[in-house]
Amino acid sequence: MAVFRGKASEAGEAKVAGERSLLLGIGISAIGIGMYVPFSLVFFHHVTGLSFTLVGLVMTVTGVAGLAFMPLAGSAVDRFGAKRVNLVLYGIRALGFALYPFAGSLPAFAAVALVTALADRSFSVVQQSLIGEVARGAARDRLQASTRALQNAGMGAGALLVSGVLALWGTGAFTWTAWANSLAFALAGLLVGRVRPVPAERSGPSAGRPAAGYRMVLRDRPFLGLTAANFLTALGYSALSVLFPLYLSTWLAAPDSLTGAAFTLNTALCAGIGVLVAGRVRRSGARRTRSAALGALLFAAAFAGQIVLGTLRPGQSATLVALLVIVVVYTLGELVHSPSGGALSVSAAPEPVRGRYLATYQLSYSLATALARTLPKGEWWWKSAVLGTLNIGAFFPLLFLSAYRLPGGVAAVLGSAGPLFVVGLAALVLGERASLRTVLAAVVGAFGVSMVVLTADAALDLVGVVAGVVSSASMAAGTVMTKRWGRPEGVGPLAMTGWQLTAGGLVIIPVAALVEGAPPALDGDALLGYGYMMLINTGIAYWLWFRGIGQLSATSVTLLGPLSPLTAAVIGWAALGQALTPVQLVGMAIAFGATVAGQLAAARTPQSFSSSEKNDRNISMDLTDGRVRR
């Protein structure tokens, strides 16, 4: 019961008004989360009656949308205060789970899931901000440790509770657990509402004015460095649930039951001694930076121990003892790093823009968790690196180099020659025999694009021409090899897209740093544009592109390429008032006609599909079928 105390036992720690209510609310909320998170796909399938495919798709899309919403949650905290936003999020979650049993159609489920996902994804940002709002100094560390202990205990209790309910009353009890979740979130909100923030610390007349917004965060390089370091450490938090089971089964050939034992031990230690370990670290007088670094070193020691154990492979008894030590060391790293790292991020954030700072910091956890859940395995590490380099890492730098050095639309014409590269590579690698009509469609399409984009100031430059040709060849090779390799079993196009974007980004970052230096500070408009390019123009666009490669032949996909400059010309006419000449209009008609003709020609060629592509086709049928399986 020491967790629920109202006064700190250590001297110098200020009392937090309403601390017992705050922690009790966090514990009840964690029980609600534990009742559905371990069974989320099955939970929502039974509650709504929708198919597993539709539930999984909606959860993926709404989860991504929730990540994009986190910066807005940070802004809301700075504007309205963490406590108010926290109560709003509790209310949204309570309402969402109360409505889930009535969301039997796809639009209704998607709407409820979207609103609830926005609240779920943003909650960690708001809760961290609330700790900073109600506590100062060492009290923050204590609250961080108590919060983590209660979350582990609550989620474990919630999972056990729902398992018992299902064992007694079957899957029909999922509806009642949804309403129990709603009640838990509502009660948690009422309890948290009793906590009282401490007066704001003002260092100047403008201390409470968050005028700088995210520009201030992006200019704070020490904080961005802290966030980047936390991203690497956050991968360690996901290791027990993602990498440890794989390590046991593939490297040690150990029984799967050991995974459950490791989870149980980790949860019990976090719930039982988390506050004690954090208190011991706090009383030692260690700086937060050093204790956070110590936690990261303990993570590293646990991973090094796994490598040594997998290499030596001693007898069964020694292996079990070594695994026990590894899990204990890993858990100690978690217990030492979590309160110190969390309190460090809160303290490093200036009070007027704390919400924005913590939204940026919490993205490191969310991105690490999303990445760790679907890490490549085996040969897909190097395959993802190759595809990411061809489709993104080499393609984009060469494309922009060509565009800078070739004025007058020449770069776009070179890019429209990509289908010709794909036709040749598909014949060599995939055995796709292109008809004469397909080849003519590619040539005529490139000619039509040239009529649209070429201007009087067009000029040739050797470096630009080489860059344009190589960029087209790189994208063509990436398209063909994506078709050739398909996807590993059980991995969807969204995960494949993430692998390739990550690999391509890692190739581009050092090139951009060497050529252009550090990125400039971004204002609000630039951040909105950057967010649009990340989510819509890159993430969703590439997801659709790779999904299309799984559904169609490589030639069919690449013959859609000429539509890109045509779309740009139409947008320029509609949004910017740019005039289109008769020659451009004729060129657009030629390019569009060639695209349609190429698709018709490619459709007559029989296609074979790998197992992953057949899975894509089944998913597509699920999405287009008007009936919903129950």
Steps between C-alpha positions, in 0.01 A plus 500: 500500500801726503428590141181681600646725763425869502836606646847410389708316753823654374589842627475775248225343288198725483153366560290447187142609560267215401783250442304204632208573269733549204680169552178312574351636178811395305475149648131462412569630149781244462260219596269613222786506250611152607151369433527557126857573384627137514192386304434814296436335163278225647342748741376737231403213269261360759376836624416638153440181303731615218755272333856478629625652174284810531576542870874471436490748213301756698728465803809553283365809326362658817825425683698689236252787521546501877875547457438797272265648763758502781651840409150653514451349846822668610372834375170446682688436827688829464179688425252349746714323762587133544228426757216623279625312195557189713138504615377549144700198383363286783150606395564415134634156590206431729253604229684302232490170689137557593419534127711212366229232554264707283757555220399198291566658160835589350439880488376505860793293628751710303354824640502380862844339463646817348384728780605249767840444336567873498438507874701182569807607303503847655442386855866435584589855393229651717573279800870589495405866475260456793782362717703808415201718583427354844848416633841661531851365560539151644123460527493466122736204515284339767184548293672361191603185686160458668321550169705234324455253786124553502476472122681165502293367791174633358553363150595161642191499722279607209632219279441242776153641566384481141652151463292381796185665368546338158565161659171524692267665246669457162559755223159660559653663807714724278206742477485526878875556519462788253251665734724419797780683319272797451417504870869467594599800287212709634590418861867570432408841360299586809790405726763685298277806504578537872871569446607866519781648291772693675541870413695560179861606529549825310847620412397815316208707379448277194562165668143386455468589134565200266543715192796308360310171472674206334761732351647530850506119534673451166765759587575333834772264384588361847137396546486348151816309588330374817200391292717320246687318778169403657385352168790254515428419864128465426583218260631318806161531671343310210765228493336273758174477307647495148859376489516276809245243372686488167832462682368208706349312207763554229832539685453286811226267366334541841132429573252783445386473862816683606369813330198503730722442802723793400197728461365394838833561674543840332148612592531380859833679550373824341191501717667379817834679523471781247437769760770360730765500225411851390511621861841343549633670186348830612651480850844421356513857369573391142411752232211406274728492197729251668224275630332501156836409346540222759163358397608499135826324596302232684293447184825463305635254757184287470528491120873418520412218739257360244774501236746322732239244607398430141864455400610276789175301540575330833287223651129534570534597866768759432293643214195541723706674770662727240160590353375585850798732554451661157131574564582644845775725358268610217224581750739697721598704195132572443444598863806726517453671163123557497451743794826684434448527126139610540578760766798620295281565196242687713766714667679575173179636348434874554173536686313718242559242224526183709222329308673550166834384639354184651300424185829500311665286767216247517514452123832325560317235706214465251727469198728253678203286602354504148838413349584225747171316448575435134879487476636311198623149563779303337569586138243777506749729674716524189207471259328795668824698482534427127138585421508812716813620324363434151149638559588792729861545611654522152191600303414827675848659519567418134154622398547839666855532371365446151218750554744768622741457211250447217263795455193508281346166599777277363524313833129411483546359150789283617285383791219402262743258334483282814238262349748404228754396765233298680392324180857383441575405861165322543577284197843406640413458870129412510450342161225750415484518122380843400297529181583746223194702606643535853837623371331747265284625789812572705666688212189698408437583867850647532441700182172638637670601826769684302229703327360600840817587692767608250546876475713737295777514761558123487870416498721195538765446765706181515483463880129575499427254220699222669328569832156494335567176313648327806210617722250349255701178482523486882124533545441246225734249664332561836157438350607177331685365805207588726286286271763224489554469875142564610456518877582263786214295634277690740640844413268756343579774248498765774789333684690452174450868423639593840809283451579656165434858609727448800778349290466770234501773763819363656665522157380856437582651844882495470482620139275791599723587797814508284346697212260737678604499866258523791131552416360851549249596769141432392204729559138389539421491128816303429410249773154449350651449158761265639232301680297473180804377307584241768152358554316547169758563231745235624356255753155440350617547141778242529270261687254514208785470249647183657152357548437561130821315411364202692172511309616579144787419270811716527438633148140601580612691809778692331283596202308719745812717537410755228193596705728671755611798282149519354354529850754769588401698189129477584560607861709794377213605274230455767679626812759747367325631190771378264387505137508187283586542132332300221821299455496406870136398482572275202800355682285426805246320281777295334665405831168410663391295199833317497462421872152352446616303197798366693277383785267321259793332330655390830165371628491243218822338630430227762668570834616264772493602864711400798337403827537853640343645186209256522452619855485857368234398252294336774527813713393708202195278453415539869514877467287519187243240599188673623425221748670489839583161648386460858 
